[in-house]
Amino acid sequence: MKKNIFIGVVITAAVSGAAVAGASNDQTIGEHKEVSAYQALQTAFTHVEGFVKEVELSFEGDENHYEVEIESSADEYEFHVDAASGEVVWQDSSTTSEEDDRDEADDSSLTEIENAASFEEYETISNQLSTENLTFFMGTDNPGNRVMFLLDENGEKRYKTIFVKYNSYLKIIDLDGGGEVYYGKLK
C-alpha cells in the first residue's frame, strides 16, 4: 500500500514538476513575445479558411515567429506570424497531393503570360535566372499570391515562382532538383 502511495506521490510530483517547468518556460517565452498562439492563428485565418494542422513557436536567430499551417480543400498554407508584432512575415501555399498529381500530368490549365515584365517580381526573377529560353506561364493569380511556372523550349517545367503580394516576398524553386534558388523580400 505504501508503495502505491509513494508511486502516486512521485507521479504527482513529476506531473507537477512538468507543469511548473512548463509554466516557467511560458513565462520566459512570454517576456520575448507579445502575441499568443491563438492571436497568430486568428491572423492566419484573416488570409485563408481551413483546418489547422499546426501552430508552433519558432526561434530563429533574433526573430521569433509562429509557424501556422492551415489546410483548405485544395491547398495547404504555411504562415510565419511575427511573435512580437503579430504581422504575417512570410506565406507559402502548395496544392494538396491529389492536385499536384493533376498539375504534373496536365499542364493545359496553365496560361502563357504575354507580358511577364509587367509583374512586380519579374526583375528579381530575371536577375536570379537566365530566362532567355524560358516561357512564363500563370499557375495562380489571386489577391494573396501569384504562382508562375517557367517552361523550357520542350515545354518542361523548370522553375516555379511564388510571389506573396501583401508582403512582397518572392520564392523561386528549381523544379529540376535544384531546390530553392531565391527567397526574399522585394525592395
C-alpha positions as CSV (number, residue, x, y, z in Angstrom):
1,M,0.0,0.0,0.0
2,K,2.8,2.5,0.9
3,K,4.5,1.6,-2.4
4,N,1.4,2.6,-4.3
5,I,1.0,5.8,-2.4
6,F,4.7,6.6,-2.9
7,I,4.4,5.9,-6.7
8,G,1.3,8.2,-6.7
9,V,3.3,10.9,-4.9
10,V,6.2,10.5,-7.4
11,I,3.8,10.7,-10.4
12,T,2.0,13.7,-8.9
13,A,5.4,15.4,-8.2
14,A,6.6,14.6,-11.8
15,V,3.4,15.9,-13.3
16,S,3.5,19.0,-11.0
17,G,7.2,19.5,-11.9
18,A,6.4,19.3,-15.6
19,A,3.6,21.8,-15.1
20,V,5.9,24.1,-13.1
21,A,8.7,23.7,-15.7
22,G,6.1,24.4,-18.5
23,A,4.9,27.5,-16.7
24,S,8.4,28.8,-16.2
25,N,9.2,28.2,-19.9
26,D,6.0,30.0,-20.9
27,Q,6.9,32.9,-18.7
28,T,10.4,33.2,-20.1
29,I,9.0,32.9,-23.7
30,G,6.3,35.5,-22.7
31,E,8.9,38.1,-22.0
32,H,10.1,37.8,-25.6
33,K,6.7,37.8,-27.3
34,E,3.6,39.9,-27.3
35,V,1.4,37.7,-29.5
36,S,-0.2,34.4,-28.3
37,A,-0.5,31.3,-30.5
38,Y,-4.3,32.0,-30.6
39,Q,-3.7,35.5,-32.0
40,A,-1.3,34.2,-34.5
41,L,-3.8,31.7,-35.7
42,Q,-6.5,34.3,-36.0
43,T,-4.1,36.4,-38.1
44,A,-3.6,33.5,-40.4
45,F,-7.4,33.0,-40.6
46,T,-7.8,36.5,-42.0
47,H,-5.9,35.2,-45.1
48,V,-7.4,31.8,-45.6
49,E,-10.1,29.5,-44.2
50,G,-9.4,25.8,-43.4
51,F,-8.4,23.3,-40.9
52,V,-5.5,23.9,-38.5
53,K,-2.7,21.4,-38.9
54,E,-0.1,23.0,-36.6
55,V,0.8,26.2,-34.7
56,E,4.3,26.3,-33.4
57,L,6.5,29.0,-31.9
58,S,9.9,29.1,-33.6
59,F,13.1,30.8,-32.5
60,E,15.4,31.7,-35.4
61,G,18.3,34.0,-34.5
62,D,16.9,37.2,-33.1
63,E,13.5,36.6,-34.7
64,N,10.7,34.7,-33.1
65,H,7.6,33.7,-35.1
66,Y,4.7,31.3,-35.1
67,E,4.6,28.8,-37.8
68,V,0.9,28.3,-38.6
69,E,-0.2,25.5,-41.1
70,I,-3.7,25.5,-42.4
71,E,-5.2,23.1,-44.9
72,S,-8.1,24.1,-47.1
73,S,-9.9,21.8,-49.6
74,A,-7.4,22.4,-52.3
75,D,-4.3,23.9,-50.8
76,E,-2.0,23.8,-47.8
77,Y,-0.8,27.1,-46.4
78,E,2.0,28.0,-44.1
79,F,2.3,31.4,-42.4
80,H,5.0,32.8,-40.3
81,V,3.5,35.3,-37.9
82,D,5.9,37.6,-36.1
83,A,5.6,36.8,-32.3
84,A,6.2,40.5,-31.4
85,S,4.1,42.4,-33.9
86,G,1.5,39.8,-35.0
87,E,2.2,40.5,-38.6
88,V,2.5,37.9,-41.3
89,V,6.1,38.0,-42.4
90,W,6.0,35.1,-44.8
91,Q,3.4,32.9,-46.5
92,D,3.6,29.9,-48.8
93,S,1.0,27.6,-50.3
94,S,1.1,24.3,-52.0
95,T,-1.6,22.3,-53.7
96,T,-2.6,19.0,-52.0
97,S,-1.0,15.9,-53.4
98,E,-4.1,15.0,-55.5
99,E,-4.0,18.4,-57.1
100,D,-0.2,18.1,-57.6
101,D,-0.7,14.8,-59.5
102,R,-3.2,16.6,-61.8
103,D,-0.7,19.5,-62.3
104,E,2.1,17.2,-63.2
105,A,0.0,15.1,-65.6
106,D,-1.8,18.0,-67.3
107,D,-0.3,21.5,-67.9
108,S,-3.3,22.6,-70.0
109,S,-4.6,24.6,-67.1
110,L,-1.6,26.9,-67.4
111,T,-1.9,30.1,-69.4
112,E,1.1,31.6,-71.2
113,I,1.9,35.1,-70.0
114,E,2.4,37.6,-72.8
115,N,3.9,40.4,-70.8
116,A,5.6,38.9,-67.7
117,A,7.8,42.0,-67.4
118,S,4.7,43.9,-66.2
119,F,4.7,42.0,-62.9
120,E,6.4,43.4,-59.8
121,E,8.6,40.3,-59.3
122,Y,9.8,40.0,-62.9
123,E,13.0,42.0,-62.4
124,T,14.1,39.9,-59.5
125,I,13.3,36.6,-61.3
126,S,15.3,37.7,-64.4
127,N,18.2,38.7,-62.2
128,Q,18.2,35.3,-60.5
129,L,17.7,33.1,-63.6
130,S,18.6,33.1,-67.2
131,T,15.1,33.5,-68.7
132,E,16.3,33.7,-72.3
133,N,14.9,30.3,-73.4
134,L,12.1,30.1,-70.8
135,T,8.4,31.0,-71.2
136,F,6.3,32.3,-68.3
137,F,3.0,30.5,-67.6
138,M,0.5,31.5,-64.9
139,G,-0.4,28.9,-62.3
140,T,-2.4,31.0,-59.9
141,D,-3.0,34.7,-59.6
142,N,-5.3,35.7,-56.7
143,P,-5.4,38.6,-54.2
144,G,-2.9,36.7,-51.9
145,N,-0.3,35.4,-54.2
146,R,0.8,34.7,-57.7
147,V,2.4,31.4,-58.8
148,M,4.1,31.2,-62.2
149,F,5.9,28.4,-63.9
150,L,8.8,28.9,-66.3
151,L,8.9,26.3,-69.0
152,D,11.8,25.4,-71.3
153,E,11.7,25.1,-75.1
154,N,10.5,21.5,-74.7
155,G,7.5,22.5,-72.6
156,E,9.0,21.1,-69.4
157,K,8.5,23.0,-66.1
158,R,11.9,24.2,-65.0
159,Y,11.1,26.8,-62.3
160,K,8.2,27.8,-60.0
161,T,7.9,31.2,-58.6
162,I,5.7,32.1,-55.6
163,F,5.0,35.8,-55.0
164,V,3.2,36.8,-51.8
165,K,1.5,40.1,-52.7
166,Y,0.7,41.6,-49.3
167,N,4.3,41.5,-48.0
168,S,6.2,41.3,-51.4
169,Y,8.1,38.1,-50.7
170,L,9.3,36.0,-53.6
171,K,10.4,32.4,-53.7
172,I,12.0,30.8,-56.7
173,I,12.2,27.0,-56.9
174,D,14.3,24.9,-59.3
175,L,11.9,22.0,-60.3
176,D,14.8,20.1,-61.8
177,G,16.2,19.0,-58.4
178,G,17.9,22.3,-57.6
179,G,15.6,23.3,-54.8
180,E,15.2,26.9,-53.6
181,V,17.0,29.4,-55.8
182,Y,15.9,32.6,-54.2
183,Y,13.8,33.7,-51.2
184,G,13.5,37.2,-50.1
185,K,11.5,40.4,-49.9
186,L,11.4,42.7,-52.9
187,K,12.7,46.2,-52.4
